[in-house]
Amino acid sequence: MEAGGTVLFDKAPERAMQHEEPNGLEKRGVPTRKPDQVFGLARTYSLDLYTKRELFEGMRHGPFADSELLYPFLICEAKAEDGEGFEAIEAQTAFPIRTCLKLQDNLRQTSGVPLKPFVWFLAYHGDEWRVAACILSEGKYVSSYSKSGSCRQLFNSVCFQSK
């Protein structure tokens, strides 16, 4: 990067998430979740000034302890083709997605800015992939798959298009 450039996005591979409201998850036997990749805003000088305002005192801005990643908006999780399927991937990422949406919703409530919490979820099972849009709707966390396919299909459509 050139001098004076600012990195706007950051990622956190396989880090344990700290949930906003544990709700006794540990007592219920829900293990700590570590998504394969989480992407969000990078801590910049301007964002740091904004989040340290008195209005946001004591508020969490990221799901990881001591992280430069703020307000995650993309979670990626993959499983081997011979491993567990999409249901296991969804179960593993449900609470991390909820945590990311909750962080955004807390920002909305505290700031009064009419933003709509939104997190992308990209799941891979072997060659197959699915993309989901995760939102907060009427106080409930909802995800809906918007696209799916296989890496082979994607490769074939890009590399073998007729001209």
C-alpha positions as CSV (number, residue, x, y, z in Angstrom):
1,M,0.0,0.0,0.0
2,E,1.2,3.5,-0.7
3,A,2.2,5.9,2.0
4,G,-0.8,7.6,3.5
5,G,-3.2,4.8,2.4
6,T,-5.7,3.5,4.9
7,V,-6.9,-0.1,5.1
8,L,-10.7,0.0,5.4
9,F,-11.4,-3.7,5.9
10,D,-9.9,-6.4,8.2
11,K,-10.3,-10.1,8.7
12,A,-10.0,-12.5,11.6
13,P,-9.4,-16.1,10.8
14,E,-10.5,-18.8,13.3
15,R,-10.8,-16.6,16.3
16,A,-13.2,-17.3,19.2
17,M,-16.1,-14.9,19.2
18,Q,-17.3,-13.3,22.4
19,H,-21.1,-13.3,22.3
20,E,-22.9,-10.1,23.2
21,E,-25.5,-11.8,25.4
22,P,-24.3,-15.2,26.5
23,N,-27.8,-16.3,27.7
24,G,-26.2,-19.2,29.5
25,L,-24.8,-20.7,26.3
26,E,-21.9,-22.3,28.1
27,K,-24.2,-23.9,30.7
28,R,-26.3,-25.3,27.9
29,G,-23.2,-26.9,26.4
30,V,-22.8,-24.6,23.4
31,P,-19.1,-24.5,22.6
32,T,-17.2,-21.3,21.7
33,R,-17.4,-20.8,18.0
34,K,-14.5,-19.9,15.7
35,P,-15.7,-19.2,12.1
36,D,-13.1,-19.9,9.4
37,Q,-13.0,-16.2,8.4
38,V,-14.8,-13.1,9.6
39,F,-14.5,-9.8,7.7
40,G,-15.4,-6.3,8.9
41,L,-14.3,-2.7,9.2
42,A,-10.7,-2.1,10.1
43,R,-10.0,0.3,13.0
44,T,-9.0,3.6,11.4
45,Y,-8.2,6.9,13.0
46,S,-11.6,8.4,12.1
47,L,-13.5,5.3,13.2
48,D,-11.6,5.2,16.4
49,L,-12.5,8.8,17.2
50,Y,-16.2,8.1,16.4
51,T,-16.3,4.9,18.6
52,K,-14.6,6.6,21.6
53,R,-17.3,9.4,21.8
54,E,-19.1,9.6,25.1
55,L,-22.3,8.4,23.5
56,F,-20.6,5.0,22.9
57,E,-18.8,4.7,26.2
58,G,-18.8,1.1,27.4
59,M,-20.2,-0.2,24.1
60,R,-18.6,-3.2,22.2
61,H,-17.7,-2.6,18.6
62,G,-16.3,-6.0,17.7
63,P,-16.8,-9.6,18.5
64,F,-13.2,-10.5,19.4
65,A,-11.1,-9.6,22.4
66,D,-8.3,-7.1,21.5
67,S,-9.2,-7.0,17.8
68,E,-8.8,-4.3,15.2
69,L,-11.9,-5.7,13.4
70,L,-15.1,-3.8,14.0
71,Y,-18.7,-4.4,12.9
72,P,-18.3,-7.7,11.0
73,F,-20.4,-8.0,7.8
74,L,-19.2,-11.3,6.3
75,I,-18.7,-14.7,7.8
76,C,-17.2,-17.6,5.9
77,E,-17.3,-21.3,6.9
78,A,-16.1,-24.4,5.0
79,K,-16.3,-28.1,5.5
80,A,-14.7,-30.9,3.5
81,E,-16.8,-32.7,1.0
82,D,-16.6,-35.9,3.0
83,G,-17.4,-34.1,6.2
84,E,-20.5,-32.7,7.8
85,G,-23.0,-30.9,5.5
86,F,-24.5,-27.5,5.3
87,E,-26.7,-28.1,8.4
88,A,-23.6,-28.5,10.5
89,I,-22.1,-25.3,9.0
90,E,-25.3,-23.4,9.8
91,A,-25.3,-24.7,13.3
92,Q,-21.7,-23.7,13.8
93,T,-22.2,-20.2,12.6
94,A,-25.7,-19.3,14.0
95,F,-24.4,-17.7,17.2
96,P,-21.5,-15.8,15.4
97,I,-24.0,-14.4,12.9
98,R,-26.3,-13.4,15.7
99,T,-23.4,-11.7,17.6
100,C,-22.5,-9.7,14.5
101,L,-26.1,-8.6,13.9
102,K,-26.5,-7.7,17.6
103,L,-23.4,-5.5,17.5
104,Q,-24.8,-3.6,14.5
105,D,-28.2,-3.4,16.2
106,N,-26.7,-2.0,19.4
107,L,-25.0,0.7,17.2
108,R,-28.3,1.5,15.6
109,Q,-30.1,1.8,18.9
110,T,-27.3,3.9,20.6
111,S,-26.6,6.2,17.7
112,G,-30.2,6.7,16.5
113,V,-29.1,6.3,12.9
114,P,-31.7,4.3,11.0
115,L,-29.3,1.5,9.8
116,K,-30.5,-2.0,9.1
117,P,-28.2,-4.7,10.5
118,F,-27.0,-7.0,7.7
119,V,-24.4,-9.8,7.6
120,W,-23.4,-11.9,4.6
121,F,-22.8,-15.6,5.2
122,L,-20.8,-17.7,2.7
123,A,-20.8,-21.5,3.3
124,Y,-18.8,-24.1,1.5
125,H,-19.2,-27.8,1.6
126,G,-16.6,-29.4,-0.6
127,D,-17.3,-28.0,-4.1
128,E,-20.8,-26.6,-3.3
129,W,-21.3,-23.1,-1.9
130,R,-24.2,-21.1,-0.6
131,V,-24.6,-17.4,0.1
132,A,-27.1,-16.1,2.7
133,A,-28.3,-12.7,3.6
134,C,-28.7,-12.4,7.4
135,I,-30.9,-9.7,8.8
136,L,-32.8,-8.6,11.9
137,S,-36.5,-8.7,11.2
138,E,-39.1,-7.8,13.9
139,G,-36.6,-8.5,16.6
140,K,-35.6,-12.0,15.3
141,Y,-32.5,-13.0,13.5
142,V,-33.2,-14.3,10.0
143,S,-31.1,-15.8,7.3
144,S,-32.2,-16.5,3.7
145,Y,-30.1,-18.2,1.1
146,S,-30.0,-16.0,-2.0
147,K,-27.6,-18.0,-4.2
148,S,-26.0,-21.4,-4.4
149,G,-23.9,-23.4,-6.9
150,S,-20.7,-25.3,-7.3
151,C,-17.2,-24.2,-8.0
152,R,-17.2,-26.4,-11.1
153,Q,-20.2,-24.6,-12.5
154,L,-18.7,-21.3,-11.8
155,F,-15.4,-22.3,-13.4
156,N,-17.2,-23.7,-16.5
157,S,-19.4,-20.6,-16.9
158,V,-16.4,-18.2,-16.7
159,C,-13.8,-20.2,-18.7
160,F,-16.0,-21.8,-21.4
161,Q,-18.3,-19.0,-22.4
162,S,-19.2,-19.1,-26.1
163,K,-18.2,-15.9,-27.9
